[in-house]
């Protein structure tokens, strides 16, 4: 985006993420004139001027929200009328505990508990679309990119399957949530989809 001379504001709450982002910006040459990085919680964007952004872009971010609708309300407030939001997230589509293998269901619960992804446990199919509509967005469009991420998840599965055996055996789930995700995301692929969700803030 900065390469197209758009002004970009990146936010995060983790200091080491911010440090790395600022290092990357410093190495970006002339692009650094178009990018700023701020420490901010996306649930509370009061420091940003209302209706001052043309777009909001997130990738696998709302899964970490403690209150996804509050985060979406914050995004809605900073967008100009007609502004666009684009989210990239996983949704799951099992409808009951009987429709999913017990070990995959257990892994999902472990991820929700240990990987700081409270919204993931709620994100059944349609969750993000419904949330966007409830906070005032319109023209919600969804594109399914599951096939694009499947090869990567297969690689993660191959790398994680043996380590995960020992994680489960010794009760180390709280310390190795990424290993759990790597071991089960590919195995449970029929129960999720990876989507891009876009929506528009209505014109006044």
N, C-alpha and C positions, 0 to 999 in steps of 0.2 A: 504494500500500500504506500509506504514511504517512497518506493521507487517510482510511483506515479505522482509524487509531490503532494500527497495527501498528508495532513497533519495527524499524527498518531499518538494517542495516549495509552500507555500500557500500565496496568495496575496489578498488584499482588500484595499479599499480607506477609509473605515469608521473606525475611531479610536476605537469605542466601540466594533466593530466586531473583530478587531485585538487584543484588550485586552482580550476578551473572548477566542479567539483562543489560545493565548499564555498561558492563565490559563489552558486550556484543555491540551495543549502540556506538560506543567509542571507537570500535574497529570498523564501523560501517562507512567510513569516509564521509562524503557529502550528505548521506542519508541522515546523519545524526542531527542535522538542522531541522528535520521534520518529525523527530521522535522524542517524546519525554516519557519517563518512567516514574511512577508514583507509588508510594505505599498507601494502599487503600483497600477497604473491605467492600466487595461489590454489593453487599446488602445495604450499605449506607454510603451513597455517593453525593451527599449534600455539599461537599467541597467543590464539586463540578457544577458549572452553571447550567441551570435548567434550559432545555431545548437548545443546546449548543453543539450537538453532535449530529452528523449525517448518518452514522452507522455504528452499530455495536457488533463485535465479532468475538465469539468464544469457542474454545475447543476443549471438550471433556471437562468443563468447568462447573456447570450446574449440578453435576453429580455430587460435588463437594459442598453444596449449599446446605446450610441448616434450615433455611426457609426459602425454597426456590421461588415462590411467588413474590416474596419481598425483594429478592434480587431482580426479578423481572420488572417489578414496579420501579425500582431504581433506574434500570435501563430505560424504561418508558419515559421517565421524568427528564432524563438528559438528552433524549432524542428530539430533534426538530420534527414538527408535523411532516409526514411523508417520509421520515427516516426509516431505515431498514435495520433489522436485527437478524443475525445468522448464528445459530447454535449448532454444534456438533456433539452428539451424545449417543449413548447406548440406551435402548429400551428393551425390556424383556416382555415376553408375551405368554408365559405360563399362567393358567387361570386358577390353578389350585395346586396343593402339595402333591396330589396324586398324578399330576401330568408331567412331573419332572423327576429325574433320577435322584434318590436321596442324597448321594454324595455331592451332586451339583447344587441341590437346594442348600445343603450344609455350607458349601463353599460360598454361595451368594450371601448367606447370613454372616459368615465370617468376614467377608469383604465389607459388608455394611457396617459391621461392628468395629473392625480394626483398620480399615483403609481410609477413614474420614470421608466416606461417601454416603451420608445419610439419605440423600435424595435417590440414590441408586435403588434402594429397597422399595421405593414408592413408584419408580419409573416404569410402570406397565405401559403397554402400547396405548398411545393417545395422551399420555400424561403431559408431555411438554406442549402439545397442541392446545389441549384444554386450558393449561395454565396461561399460555400466551393470550388466548381469547378472554379469559377471566380478567386479566389486568388491563385489557383495552386494546390489544393489537388486533389487526385484521389481515386478510389475505394470507393466511398461514399455508405454506407450501412445504412438503416433505419429500426429500430424495433419499432413497435407500442406497447406502454405499457399503453394505455388508460384504459383498463379494470383493471389494477393494481391500478390505482389512483382513480377510480370511487367511491369505498366505502369511502375513506377519504373525497372526495368532497361532498358526500351525508351527511356525518357528519357535515362538515362545513356549508352546506346549512341549515341543521336543527338548527344549532347554530346562524346563521346570518340572517335568513329570517325576524324575528321580528325587531331586531335592524336596519336592512336595511330600513324597512318601515319608521322609524323615521329619518334616515339619508337622505333619499330622500325627505321626507316631509319638513324638516327644512333646506335643502340645505347644508348639512354638508359633502358633498362628498370629499372635499379636505382633510378632517381630518380622514376619515374612509375608505380608499381605500381597506383595507383587508376585511372589512365587505361587501363591494360591490362585491369583488371577491368571497367571500364565498356564497353570496346570489345567484349569477348568473352563476358560473362555472358549477354547476350541472344542473341547468335548461337549459343552453345552450349547453349541452354536445354533441349534434349531430353536432355542428358547430366547434368542435375542436378535436384535438388528441394530446396525450402526447407521444413524441418520443425520442428515443436514436439514435443519428446520429454519425456514426464513419467514419473516412476518413484517408487516408495515404498521407504523404509527399513523392513525388516520389524519388526513388533512383537516385543518380547522374549517 
